Amino acid sequence: MELICAVQNYDWGKYGTNSIVATLIKTANSKFIINEEKPYAELWMGTHPNGPSYLKEKDISLEEYIQKNTNVLGIEVQQQFGSSLPFLFKVLSIRKALSIQAHPDKKKAEQLHLQHPEIYKDSNHKPELAIALTKFEALCGFRPIEEIKEYFKLLPELRAVIGEDLVHECMIINDPENIVPFKECFHSLMTCDHNLVMLQLEHLLERLSYLDKSCQETLNGDLLQRLHLDYPGDVGCFGIYIFNYITLQPGEALYLAPNEPHAYIYGDCIECMACSDNVVRAGLTPKLKDVETLTEILTYKCESLFAKKFYGYFEDNYTEIFQPPVPDFAVAKILIPSDKMTYELIPRRTASILIIINGRAETHTSQILQKGSILFIHANEKIMLKILKEHCSLLMFQAFANV
């Protein structure tokens, strides 16, 4: 069953045909007109009320269809999640950094929704999985504490916005279990007076301009300038010295557990998450910042960027599964070479959503699938694909419940 899905035109999205979101929609729907001056940030596939999907051949939302046909979800999903699709599937196309943010765990999400329903609009947690489609940059999790201490030594500007006394307390602590001094440093950074932050960022950028290339690279000079250009004077610019900076190549993945700080910076990705839109922001954003909540919920787990990459496993020669430690979702990356004549999708015990990123194929029911085609697939449904050889390899991603 083919879907028509929602587009989100957030300010940070890539413009016009530079956005993979826009080109996916255009290829699947020739009547869609791309506005080159408009950002196309996210494609939402699922039942979330902020961007619901609709069945292409029926005048009905996917949510309404599922409510009338709950058996399509599969027994395990119904047992654990009732009559709801438990995940939200997305394509993101990022031109400038998203906010420094975290998503609360289930318990905290329920509490925040109860206390501030106008801000936190649902009570669900929001673990996330991102799989790069192009070179993809992000900040993710806290750096190893020794790396952060090294930046404290190298950056008087960072010490100035945090406070020398707090930095000193953090520098002399050698117990990795004692997170209090570091937590106090981070809170002080994120709540620092805006004028002082602006002043110290200007000092740092000016100082960087006089340093040699090697020193600029050590201090992430190019990245700092990029972030400051988009968010001048924002305290989040200092986040590059606190959080891991990671670059994913196409096909590489990142898993973001609840209460883990992160900020996507640039690139295109597939993203899947629990069906929630809860975000706690604290930097690199003109939107509402809830610094107190963010600093409260974070785990303050400091670890190497190598620990941040998330690895899949192969079900067969063509299907790689990314299976995070949550029941809400998993994602399959399916890459079929153009010299293969046919391929049967591995049947899933749960309902799934499939998107074609590249290539062209024909189903056993004579339906043509091409770049941008999006299917809702019933639990245990079998689909045989005939690969149309005149085109490139067939690249697809499929989201389903991890139960």
BELFENMO-V150603 format. One line per field, one symbol per residue. burial: 1 if it has 9 or more other ideal C-beta (glycine too) atoms within 8 Angstrom, else 0. Layout:
burial=???
//
This chain:
burial=1111101100011111001111111111100001000111111111110011111000001110110001011101110110001111111111101111111111011101100000010101111111111111111111101001101100101111111001101100100000001111111111010001110110111011001000111011101111110110011111111111110100011111011111111111111111110101111110000110111011010110100111010000001111010001111111110101001010011111111110111110000011111111101000111111000011111111111
//
